[in-house]
Amino acid sequence: MIVINNYEEYKTYEGKELGLSEWHLIDQPQINLFADATLDHQWIHVDPEKSKTDGPFGTTIAHGYLTLSLIPHLWKQIADVRNVKMEINYGIENLKFGQPVKVNTRVRLHALVKSIQNLRGTVKATIQAKLISEESEKPVYVGDVIFLYSFHD
């Protein structure tokens, strides 16, 4: 894990790959909880029997937004950004979903620091986030995640 304490340290990683998170298993209980939280109970996510017989994947799949929601958890396994007064998930740009994630599949995050900017005391970090599945060489998604940090002096 990489430790970052301030803007200057963050800036040294600009243009560099930071590495991979641990594997995370997406199972049916997690998919069901996400469906309950988002009120998205589409059968392809929550009905294993119908998904087996009628679905194109032979099983249920995770919601795309479920896989996106894992970014903060997986990111913190790659980089420990310390000495922060405030951290904000600012946005995601250029996101493309490439593959579905079937139930009981493990995924992990690959991170590359695209840019670091100091905007008058607020640090804007643009991180290329690529979610990788152990079932496919093609990424689940690739997009630029933007975090805003306010470091302690």
Disulfide bonds with the S-S distance in Angstrom:
none
